[in-house]
Amino acid sequence: MSAARQVVVEADGGSRGNPGPAGYGAVVIDPATGEPLAEAAEYIGVATNNVAEYRGLIAGLTAAKELFPEAGDALRVHVRMDSKLVVEQMSGRWKIKHPDMKPLAARAAAVLPPSSVTYEWIPRAQNKHADRLANEAMDAGRDGRQWEASASTAGLDAPARTPSALPPVQGPPGDQVAGAAKARAALAAARGAADTLFPVPEPGAPDTTAPAAPVSAPGQPAAGSSGQQPSGTPQVGWGSAPDLGAPATLVLLRHGETALTPEKRFSGSGGTDPELSATGRGQAERAADHFAALGAVQAIVSSPLRRCRETAAAVADRLGLDVRIDEGLRETDFGAWEGLTFGEVRERYADDLTAWLASPDTAPTGGGESFAEVAERVAAARDRIVARYAGRTVLLVTHVTPIKTLVRLALGAPPEALFRMELSAASISTVAHYADGNASVRLLNDTSHLR
């Protein structure tokens, strides 16, 4: 039996337009010396970033196999890419839903035995060699020619690599967690006519949220959810903080615009449940592009209202994830104020509006929800989600009041803080929740992805 031969493959792909003129690049590296052993790149015409990234992976795996044909099943390849999507899908942890990706994933899985390949996500700055190869290929296509290895300078100013040992290969990708057999079976089926790749659940984790919209509410709220931080005694200060591990990171995306948004009308859960406008659909697509490039989101949970479900679906389609629904993320019920502007409410219900602004316990006219009631259900939803996604990054697609409430509770700010925050349509905010109950607000009302 041949001795195991280990190599690293770094791969990347890009599209100038997404879709637009696209190309890929891949380099095979000796992990013992850090030296590149082979390069591959190609202009592939008009395609998306994800298609180009998968093509780069296939080229890298093929180049590694062709370099050491005598190694056979003893060849071990460690793939490093800055595409979270490709890494998670090929590791069996994310479902492949896009029809263009399924055959490419099957091709990549067929190059080498699954037990021979491991995957690792790396920051873009560590993938410069493959990135420059992809750009050389796109430049060549722009000039009406194909990339030539003899003319490449991609490796000349790539960062120096230090020799490193590959992680041990203990079976097919995803064997470290329960359910890897599902992923392997799906990959095998994808070579023929598979429909999906199944996500790998956490060992023993109950499935308490709903699988898709519209559905009933998820599992019971955690005990003690009354608008305060998760149960337990939060540790104050950083000096003696224990190693709590990775937090549950809640990425809070406000839905895109509806016809009511530019007119600043009250639009809660008691109104007409409007759909996204054309502007809102464009915002949702730009948010999807942003999260696909970021490569950090591992799950998506949405409000049940239509504008959030449509926004969440745009992101989910790009990431190959399911959308789960949590009723606790719906917007406030604004009662008789639904569909009215602030000025119209002031004209018709002046005393009620004054009382509402003065106290979080006061509900809008006509049986709506008070901010105190909203805070209680939002906190319960937060506790469920933080418990389920401990150590992971989850995208919550929701509304102004729930997002402001999550930020306010994380800061320990009083209810009147809700009136001190601005949240634009399709804006992104981020809150991290740690195991000891502490929380950290990392981002608020970011709209840079929309420009």
C-alpha positions as CSV (number, residue, x, y, z in Angstrom):
1,M,0.0,0.0,0.0
2,S,1.4,3.4,-0.9
3,A,2.4,5.9,1.8
4,A,0.0,8.8,2.3
5,R,0.9,11.9,0.2
6,Q,-0.3,15.1,1.6
7,V,-0.9,18.4,-0.3
8,V,-2.8,21.6,0.2
9,V,-5.1,23.1,-2.4
10,E,-5.9,26.8,-2.3
11,A,-8.7,27.8,-4.7
12,D,-10.7,30.9,-5.5
13,G,-13.1,32.2,-8.2
14,G,-14.5,35.6,-9.1
15,S,-17.0,37.3,-11.3
16,R,-17.0,41.0,-12.4
17,G,-20.7,41.6,-12.3
18,N,-22.0,38.5,-10.5
19,P,-23.0,37.2,-13.0
20,G,-20.4,38.7,-15.3
21,P,-17.0,37.8,-16.8
22,A,-15.7,35.1,-14.5
23,G,-12.6,33.1,-13.9
24,Y,-11.0,30.8,-11.3
25,G,-7.5,30.1,-9.9
26,A,-6.1,27.2,-7.9
27,V,-2.6,26.3,-6.5
28,V,-1.3,23.0,-5.1
29,I,1.1,23.5,-2.3
30,D,3.6,21.2,-0.5
31,P,2.7,21.5,3.2
32,A,6.1,20.4,4.3
33,T,7.9,23.3,2.5
34,G,5.2,25.8,1.7
35,E,6.2,25.7,-2.0
36,P,3.6,25.8,-4.8
37,L,3.7,22.6,-6.9
38,A,1.2,23.5,-9.6
39,E,-1.1,26.3,-10.7
40,A,-4.4,26.3,-12.6
41,A,-6.5,29.2,-13.9
42,E,-9.1,29.7,-16.6
43,Y,-11.5,32.3,-17.9
44,I,-15.0,30.7,-18.0
45,G,-17.1,33.4,-19.6
46,V,-20.2,34.8,-17.9
47,A,-20.9,33.2,-14.5
48,T,-21.5,33.9,-10.9
49,N,-18.9,34.1,-8.1
50,N,-20.2,30.8,-6.6
51,V,-19.9,29.0,-9.9
52,A,-16.4,30.3,-10.4
53,E,-15.4,29.3,-6.9
54,Y,-16.6,25.7,-7.4
55,R,-14.8,25.6,-10.8
56,G,-11.6,26.6,-8.9
57,L,-12.1,23.9,-6.4
58,I,-12.6,21.3,-9.1
59,A,-9.5,22.5,-10.9
60,G,-7.4,22.4,-7.7
61,L,-8.5,18.9,-6.8
62,T,-7.9,17.7,-10.4
63,A,-4.4,19.2,-10.4
64,A,-3.5,17.5,-7.1
65,K,-4.7,14.2,-8.4
66,E,-2.8,14.6,-11.7
67,L,0.4,15.5,-9.8
68,F,0.5,12.2,-7.9
69,P,-1.3,9.6,-10.0
70,E,0.6,6.9,-8.3
71,A,-0.7,7.8,-4.8
72,G,-4.2,6.6,-5.5
73,D,-6.4,6.5,-2.4
74,A,-3.3,7.4,-0.3
75,L,-3.5,11.0,-1.5
76,R,-4.7,13.4,1.2
77,V,-5.8,16.9,0.1
78,H,-6.5,19.8,2.5
79,V,-8.6,22.4,0.7
80,R,-8.3,26.0,1.9
81,M,-10.8,28.6,0.5
82,D,-12.2,32.0,1.5
83,S,-15.7,30.9,0.2
84,K,-17.6,29.9,3.3
85,L,-20.4,28.7,1.1
86,V,-18.3,26.2,-0.8
87,V,-16.4,25.0,2.3
88,E,-19.6,24.5,4.3
89,Q,-21.5,22.8,1.4
90,M,-18.6,20.5,0.6
91,S,-18.2,19.6,4.3
92,G,-21.8,18.5,4.4
93,R,-23.0,21.1,6.9
94,W,-25.0,23.3,4.5
95,K,-27.7,22.3,2.1
96,I,-27.1,22.8,-1.6
97,K,-30.3,24.3,-3.0
98,H,-29.2,26.2,-6.1
99,P,-29.6,24.1,-9.2
100,D,-26.3,25.5,-10.7
101,M,-24.3,24.4,-7.6
102,K,-25.5,20.8,-7.3
103,P,-23.7,19.4,-10.4
104,L,-20.6,21.3,-9.6
105,A,-20.5,20.0,-6.0
106,A,-21.0,16.5,-7.4
107,R,-18.1,17.0,-9.8
108,A,-15.9,18.2,-7.0
109,A,-16.9,15.2,-4.8
110,A,-16.1,12.8,-7.6
111,V,-12.5,13.9,-8.2
112,L,-11.1,12.1,-5.1
113,P,-12.6,9.8,-2.5
114,P,-14.5,11.8,0.1
115,S,-12.2,10.3,2.8
116,S,-9.2,11.9,1.1
117,V,-10.3,15.6,1.3
118,T,-10.7,18.0,4.2
119,Y,-11.9,21.6,4.0
120,E,-11.0,24.8,5.8
121,W,-12.3,28.3,5.5
122,I,-9.6,31.0,5.5
123,P,-9.7,34.8,5.3
124,R,-9.4,36.3,1.8
125,A,-6.0,37.9,2.8
126,Q,-4.6,34.3,3.2
127,N,-5.9,33.2,-0.2
128,K,-4.1,35.9,-2.3
129,H,-2.2,33.4,-4.6
130,A,-5.5,31.8,-5.8
131,D,-7.2,35.1,-6.0
132,R,-4.5,36.6,-8.2
133,L,-4.7,33.6,-10.5
134,A,-8.4,34.1,-10.8
135,N,-7.9,37.8,-11.7
136,E,-5.2,36.9,-14.2
137,A,-7.7,34.6,-15.9
138,M,-10.4,37.3,-15.9
139,D,-7.9,39.8,-17.3
140,A,-7.0,37.3,-20.0
141,G,-10.6,36.8,-20.9
142,R,-11.1,40.6,-21.1
143,D,-8.3,40.7,-23.7
144,G,-9.7,37.9,-25.7
145,R,-7.2,35.2,-24.7
146,Q,-6.8,32.4,-22.2
147,W,-4.6,32.4,-19.2
148,E,-1.1,30.9,-19.6
149,A,0.9,29.5,-16.8
150,S,4.2,30.7,-18.3
151,A,3.0,34.3,-18.1
152,S,1.6,34.2,-14.6
153,T,3.1,36.4,-11.8
154,A,0.5,35.5,-9.2
155,G,2.9,33.7,-7.0
156,L,5.6,36.3,-7.0
157,D,4.2,38.6,-4.3
158,A,2.0,36.1,-2.6
159,P,2.7,36.0,1.2
160,A,5.3,33.6,2.3
161,R,3.9,30.3,3.6
162,T,5.4,28.5,6.6
163,P,5.5,24.7,6.5
164,S,2.6,23.2,8.4
165,A,1.2,19.8,9.1
166,L,-2.2,18.9,7.7
167,P,-5.0,18.1,10.1
168,P,-5.6,14.4,10.5
169,V,-8.1,12.9,8.0
170,Q,-10.6,10.9,10.1
171,G,-13.1,10.1,7.4
172,P,-15.2,12.0,5.0
173,P,-15.8,15.7,5.5
174,G,-18.2,16.3,8.4
175,D,-17.5,13.1,10.3
176,Q,-16.7,15.1,13.3
177,V,-20.4,15.8,13.9
178,A,-23.4,13.5,14.0
179,G,-25.2,13.1,10.7
180,A,-22.3,13.0,8.3
181,A,-23.7,9.8,6.8
182,K,-26.6,11.9,5.5
183,A,-24.2,14.3,3.8
184,R,-22.2,11.5,2.2
185,A,-25.3,9.8,0.9
186,A,-26.6,13.1,-0.5
187,L,-23.3,13.8,-2.3
188,A,-23.4,10.3,-3.8
189,A,-26.9,10.8,-4.9
190,A,-26.0,14.2,-6.4
191,R,-23.8,12.5,-8.9
192,G,-27.0,11.1,-10.4
193,A,-30.1,13.1,-9.7
194,A,-30.1,14.2,-6.0
195,D,-32.4,17.0,-5.0
196,T,-30.6,18.3,-1.9
197,L,-27.7,18.0,0.5
198,F,-28.9,17.8,4.1
199,P,-27.6,20.1,6.9
200,V,-25.8,18.4,9.7
201,P,-27.6,19.0,13.0
202,E,-25.8,19.5,16.3
203,P,-25.6,16.2,18.3
204,G,-28.8,15.9,20.4
205,A,-30.1,19.3,19.6
206,P,-33.9,19.4,19.6
207,D,-35.6,20.8,16.6
208,T,-37.9,23.4,18.3
209,T,-38.2,25.9,15.5
210,A,-40.4,25.7,12.5
211,P,-39.0,24.5,9.2
212,A,-40.5,27.0,6.8
213,A,-43.2,29.7,6.4
214,P,-46.0,29.8,7.0
215,V,-46.0,27.5,10.1
216,S,-47.0,27.4,13.7
217,A,-44.8,28.9,16.4
218,P,-41.6,27.2,17.6
219,G,-41.1,25.4,20.9
220,Q,-41.9,26.7,24.3
221,P,-40.1,29.9,25.5
222,A,-37.3,29.4,28.0
223,A,-38.2,29.9,31.6
224,G,-37.5,33.3,33.0
225,S,-37.9,35.2,29.7
226,S,-39.2,38.5,30.9
227,G,-37.1,41.0,28.9
228,Q,-34.0,40.5,30.9
229,Q,-30.7,38.8,30.0
230,P,-30.6,35.0,29.7
231,S,-30.7,33.2,33.1
232,G,-27.6,33.0,35.2
233,T,-25.5,35.6,37.0
234,P,-23.6,37.7,34.4
235,Q,-20.0,38.2,35.1
236,V,-19.1,41.9,35.3
237,G,-15.8,43.1,33.8
238,W,-13.2,41.4,31.7
239,G,-10.2,40.9,34.0
240,S,-11.3,37.5,35.4
241,A,-13.7,36.4,32.7
242,P,-13.5,32.7,32.0
243,D,-12.9,31.2,28.6
244,L,-16.6,31.1,27.5
245,G,-16.0,29.9,24.0
246,A,-17.6,31.4,20.9
247,P,-20.7,33.4,21.4
248,A,-24.1,33.0,19.7
249,T,-23.8,35.9,17.2
250,L,-27.2,37.4,16.2
251,V,-26.9,39.2,12.9
252,L,-30.1,41.4,12.8
253,L,-31.3,42.3,9.3
254,R,-34.3,44.6,9.0
255,H,-36.5,43.7,6.1
256,G,-36.4,45.6,2.8
257,E,-38.8,48.5,2.0
258,T,-42.5,48.1,1.4
259,A,-44.8,50.7,-0.1
260,L,-45.4,52.0,3.4
261,T,-41.7,52.4,4.4
262,P,-40.9,55.6,2.5
263,E,-44.1,57.2,3.8
264,K,-43.1,56.3,7.4
265,R,-46.4,54.7,8.2
266,F,-47.0,52.5,11.2
267,S,-46.7,48.9,9.8
268,G,-46.8,46.2,12.4
269,S,-48.3,42.8,12.8
270,G,-51.9,44.0,13.0
271,G,-52.0,45.6,9.5
272,T,-52.1,44.5,5.9
273,D,-48.9,42.4,5.9
274,P,-47.4,44.2,2.8
275,E,-45.0,42.6,0.4
276,L,-41.6,44.1,-0.5
277,S,-41.6,46.9,-3.1
278,A,-39.3,46.8,-6.1
279,T,-36.9,48.8,-4.1
280,G,-37.2,46.4,-1.2
281,R,-36.5,43.4,-3.4
282,G,-33.4,45.1,-4.7
283,Q,-32.3,45.7,-1.1
284,A,-32.9,42.1,-0.2
285,E,-30.7,41.0,-3.2
286,R,-27.9,43.3,-2.1
287,A,-28.1,41.9,1.4
288,A,-27.9,38.4,-0.1
289,D,-24.8,39.4,-2.0
290,H,-23.3,40.8,1.1
291,F,-23.9,37.7,3.2
292,A,-22.7,35.4,0.4
293,A,-19.4,37.3,0.3
294,L,-19.1,37.5,4.0
295,G,-19.5,33.8,4.4
296,A,-20.3,33.7,8.2
297,V,-24.1,33.1,8.4
298,Q,-24.8,29.5,9.4
299,A,-28.6,29.7,9.9
300,I,-31.5,32.0,9.2
301,V,-34.5,32.7,11.4
302,S,-37.3,35.1,10.3
303,S,-40.4,36.9,11.5
304,P,-43.5,35.3,10.1
305,L,-44.6,38.5,8.3
306,R,-44.4,38.6,4.5
307,R,-41.8,41.3,4.1
308,C,-39.4,39.5,6.3
309,R,-40.0,36.1,4.8
310,E,-39.3,37.6,1.3
311,T,-36.1,39.2,2.5
312,A,-35.0,36.0,4.3
313,A,-35.8,33.9,1.2
314,A,-33.5,36.1,-1.0
315,V,-30.6,35.5,1.4
316,A,-31.4,31.8,1.9
317,D,-31.4,31.1,-1.8
318,R,-27.9,32.5,-2.1
319,L,-26.5,30.7,1.0
320,G,-28.3,27.4,0.4
321,L,-30.0,27.5,3.8
322,D,-33.5,26.9,5.1
323,V,-35.5,29.7,6.7
324,R,-37.0,29.0,10.1
325,I,-39.8,31.0,11.5
326,D,-40.1,32.4,15.1
327,E,-43.3,34.2,16.0
328,G,-41.5,36.1,18.6
329,L,-39.7,38.2,15.9
330,R,-42.9,39.7,14.5
331,E,-43.3,43.5,14.6
332,T,-45.4,45.3,17.3
333,D,-49.2,45.3,16.8
334,F,-49.9,49.0,16.4
335,G,-53.7,48.6,16.8
336,A,-55.7,51.4,15.2
337,W,-52.5,53.2,14.2
338,E,-51.7,50.6,11.5
339,G,-51.2,52.3,8.1
340,L,-51.1,55.8,9.6
341,T,-48.3,58.3,9.7
342,F,-47.0,59.7,13.0
343,G,-48.7,63.0,12.1
344,E,-52.0,61.4,11.4
345,V,-51.9,59.5,14.7
346,R,-51.1,62.8,16.5
347,E,-54.1,64.4,14.9
348,R,-56.6,61.6,15.6
349,Y,-55.3,60.1,18.9
350,A,-53.2,62.8,20.5
351,D,-53.8,61.8,24.1
352,D,-53.1,58.1,23.4
353,L,-50.0,58.9,21.5
354,T,-48.6,61.1,24.4
355,A,-49.3,58.3,26.9
356,W,-47.6,55.7,24.6
357,L,-44.5,57.9,24.2
358,A,-44.4,58.3,28.0
359,S,-44.7,54.7,29.2
360,P,-43.6,51.3,27.8
361,D,-46.6,49.8,29.5
362,T,-49.1,51.8,27.3
363,A,-50.5,50.1,24.2
364,P,-51.5,51.9,21.0
365,T,-55.1,52.8,20.5
366,G,-57.5,49.9,19.7
367,G,-55.8,47.0,21.5
368,G,-52.3,47.0,20.1
369,E,-49.1,45.8,22.0
370,S,-47.2,47.9,24.5
371,F,-43.4,48.0,24.2
372,A,-43.2,46.1,27.5
373,E,-45.2,43.2,26.0
374,V,-43.0,43.3,22.8
375,A,-39.9,43.2,25.0
376,E,-41.1,40.1,26.8
377,R,-41.8,38.0,23.7
378,V,-38.7,39.3,21.9
379,A,-36.5,38.3,24.9
380,A,-38.2,34.9,25.0
381,A,-37.3,34.4,21.3
382,R,-33.8,35.6,21.9
383,D,-33.3,33.1,24.7
384,R,-34.6,30.2,22.4
385,I,-32.3,31.3,19.6
386,V,-29.2,31.8,21.7
387,A,-29.7,28.4,23.3
388,R,-30.2,26.7,20.0
389,Y,-27.3,28.4,18.1
390,A,-24.7,28.7,20.9
391,G,-21.3,29.3,19.3
392,R,-22.8,29.9,15.9
393,T,-23.8,32.9,13.7
394,V,-27.5,33.2,12.9
395,L,-29.2,35.8,10.8
396,L,-32.5,37.1,12.2
397,V,-34.6,38.8,9.6
398,T,-37.1,41.0,11.6
399,H,-38.4,44.5,12.1
400,V,-37.6,47.9,13.7
401,T,-39.0,47.3,17.2
402,P,-37.6,43.7,17.7
403,I,-34.1,44.8,16.5
404,K,-34.1,47.9,18.7
405,T,-35.4,45.8,21.6
406,L,-32.6,43.2,21.2
407,V,-30.0,46.0,21.1
408,R,-31.5,47.8,24.1
409,L,-31.6,44.6,26.2
410,A,-28.0,43.8,25.2
411,L,-26.9,47.3,26.4
412,G,-29.1,47.2,29.5
413,A,-30.6,50.5,28.4
414,P,-34.0,51.9,29.5
415,P,-37.1,51.5,27.3
416,E,-36.8,55.1,26.1
417,A,-33.6,54.1,24.3
418,L,-35.9,52.7,21.6
419,F,-36.6,56.3,20.5
420,R,-32.8,57.1,20.3
421,M,-32.0,54.6,17.5
422,E,-32.2,54.9,13.8
423,L,-32.8,51.7,11.7
424,S,-32.9,52.0,8.0
425,A,-34.6,49.4,5.7
426,A,-32.4,46.4,5.0
427,S,-29.9,47.7,7.6
428,I,-27.6,45.3,9.6
429,S,-26.9,45.2,13.3
430,T,-25.1,42.6,15.3
431,V,-25.2,41.4,18.9
432,A,-23.1,38.6,20.4
433,H,-24.4,36.6,23.4
434,Y,-22.0,34.7,25.7
435,A,-22.5,31.7,27.9
436,D,-22.4,33.7,31.1
437,G,-25.3,36.0,30.0
438,N,-23.2,38.9,28.9
439,A,-23.9,40.5,25.5
440,S,-21.9,42.8,23.2
441,V,-23.3,45.1,20.6
442,R,-20.9,45.0,17.6
443,L,-22.8,46.8,14.9
444,L,-25.8,49.1,14.5
445,N,-27.7,50.2,11.4
446,D,-25.0,49.4,8.9
447,T,-26.2,50.1,5.3
448,S,-22.8,50.0,3.5
449,H,-23.9,46.9,1.6
450,L,-26.7,48.9,0.0
451,R,-24.4,51.5,-1.6
